[in-house]
């Protein structure tokens, strides 16, 4: 049974915290980015990781305090054909991720295309160094688990008694997409499409676990591609040969 505390919790993670981020945290991050981009990014990612896990801990405590079964939230392992189908889907996505990463790593034109797709706004939250890539890996793992717990799990469970599972799922996708408004309208659309995909995965396999794994893979994929495209390009071809040549000695006289 959904309690007022459950609704207050949903209002916290789907309303209050994102509003704070959009009005206060995100503008502050953009200002700090102009002063100290390296520290600004790591601080932004650390806060994002901390906030998401804190929200999940609150939700888990609330869930346990009401003595509810975790399967009601979607934490059940798929069985039968659902298990094998989810494994195949994950392996297919993993193969696609590996193939595109290799292709982008080897092709400068592909990297240029990725840079164009990322845009200036999204580039501000993407890794550009190896150290930033490690941080982004933590962000991807956190977002994959926590966002599925919050939006495909708790949000849908809380509103399903009033508007049905599919109605709650539709509202969840809309809210999930709008919360990424800081990425611009293209970001909202992209996140909305991913939200629909993850929701369908949960509906088909009757479990959050496949959606969590797929969500992590999608985020890691985006981060690695961004890192390959945005990192400093090594010199190649004639430029590399020129770079290897010693500079002429100054002050030498000719005979």
Secondary structure, DSSP 8 states (H G I E B T S, - for coil): ---HHHHHHHHIIIIIHHHHIIIIIHHHHHHHHHH-HHHHHHHHHHHHHHHHHHHHHHHHHHHHHTT--GGGGT-----THHHHHHHHHHHHHHHHHHHHHHHHHH-HHHHHHHHHHHHHHHHTTS--SHHHHHHHHHHHHHHHHHHIIIIIIIIHHHHHHHHHHHHHHHHHHHHHHHTTGGGHHHHHHHHHHHHHHHHHHHHHHTSSHHHHHHHHHHHHHHHHHHHHHHS-----HHHHHHHHS----TT----
